[in-house]
Amino acid sequence: MNPQHGIWISELVRVYDVTWATSWNHDANRLLAPLLGIAPLPVLDMPSIPYHPSDKVPRVDRLARHRPAVWIDDLHTPQAHAWAGGRPEPTLLITTEPSTGLTRRSVDQALAWAVDL
């Protein structure tokens, strides 16, 4: 956990509809949100563990609908890239390093992308 993550997520919330899309599911709000000092976020329910990371794609697609979307994750599968490339709506995938997680650079990239829309 980086103490800055809560600040960064709060910055993103001012621009985006930020949603947890993690195997933590609702535990993200119960365990992570208080540690980060953020309000609970909507949760995109994931299947029970273990699941293949590509199983996130249809769920993210339903959430994004026909809106521009930024998806920050530590594992974008080939299916995620195909989905992003095939959408008519602007779509940005930001892949983080699993050992590092969310970085200031990723947040700045997402915020700059929103301005450019």
C-alpha positions in Angstrom: 0.0 0.0 0.0 1.2 3.4 -1.0 -0.1 6.2 1.3 -0.6 8.3 -1.8 -3.0 5.8 -3.4 -6.0 7.3 -1.6 -5.2 10.8 -2.8 -4.6 9.6 -6.4 -7.9 7.6 -6.4 -9.7 10.7 -5.1 -8.3 12.7 -8.0 -9.5 10.1 -10.5 -13.0 10.1 -8.8 -13.3 13.8 -9.6 -13.0 13.0 -13.4 -14.1 9.3 -13.8 -16.7 6.9 -12.5 -14.1 4.8 -10.6 -15.1 1.2 -9.8 -13.3 -1.6 -8.1 -12.8 -4.5 -10.6 -10.8 -6.8 -8.4 -11.0 -10.3 -7.0 -11.3 -8.5 -3.6 -14.8 -7.7 -4.7 -16.7 -6.0 -1.8 -13.8 -6.6 0.5 -12.0 -3.8 -1.3 -14.4 -1.3 0.3 -14.4 -3.1 3.6 -10.6 -3.5 3.9 -8.9 -1.2 1.4 -11.0 2.0 1.3 -10.6 2.7 5.0 -6.8 2.2 4.7 -6.7 4.5 1.8 -9.0 7.1 3.4 -11.5 7.0 0.5 -15.2 6.6 0.4 -16.5 3.3 -0.7 -16.5 2.8 -4.5 -18.9 0.9 -6.7 -17.8 -2.8 -7.1 -17.8 -4.7 -10.4 -18.2 -8.3 -9.0 -15.6 -10.7 -10.2 -16.0 -14.5 -10.3 -14.8 -16.6 -7.5 -11.1 -17.3 -7.4 -9.5 -18.8 -9.3 -10.7 -17.2 -12.5 -8.9 -16.3 -15.7 -8.0 -12.6 -16.0 -9.8 -12.5 -19.4 -13.1 -13.2 -17.5 -13.0 -9.5 -16.5 -13.5 -8.3 -20.1 -17.2 -9.0 -20.5 -17.8 -7.4 -17.0 -15.8 -4.3 -17.8 -17.6 -4.1 -21.2 -21.0 -4.1 -19.5 -19.8 -1.4 -17.1 -18.3 0.8 -19.8 -21.3 0.5 -22.1 -21.1 3.1 -24.8 -18.9 5.5 -22.8 -15.2 6.3 -23.1 -13.3 4.1 -20.7 -10.0 3.9 -18.9 -9.1 0.5 -17.5 -6.1 0.5 -15.1 -5.0 -3.1 -14.2 -1.9 -5.1 -13.6 -2.8 -7.6 -16.2 -4.5 -6.8 -19.5 -4.9 -10.0 -21.4 -4.9 -10.2 -25.2 -8.7 -10.3 -24.9 -8.7 -7.0 -23.1 -6.5 -5.4 -25.8 -8.8 -6.8 -28.5 -11.8 -5.4 -26.7 -10.2 -2.0 -26.3 -9.1 -1.9 -29.9 -12.5 -2.9 -31.2 -14.6 -0.4 -29.3 -15.9 2.6 -31.2 -15.7 4.6 -28.0 -12.3 6.0 -26.9 -10.7 3.5 -24.7 -7.4 3.5 -22.8 -5.7 0.6 -21.1 -3.1 1.5 -18.5 -1.1 -1.6 -17.4 0.7 -1.3 -14.0 3.4 -3.4 -12.7 2.0 -6.0 -10.3 4.8 -5.5 -7.8 4.3 -1.7 -7.9 0.6 -1.2 -8.5 -0.9 2.3 -9.1 1.7 5.0 -9.8 1.5 8.7 -10.1 2.5 8.3 -13.8 -0.6 6.1 -14.4 -2.9 8.6 -12.7 -1.4 11.5 -14.7 -1.8 9.5 -17.9 -5.5 8.9 -17.1 -6.1 12.5 -16.2 -4.4 13.8 -19.3 -6.3 11.4 -21.5 -9.6 12.8 -20.1 -8.6 16.3 -20.9 -7.8 15.3 -24.5 -11.2 13.8 -25.1 
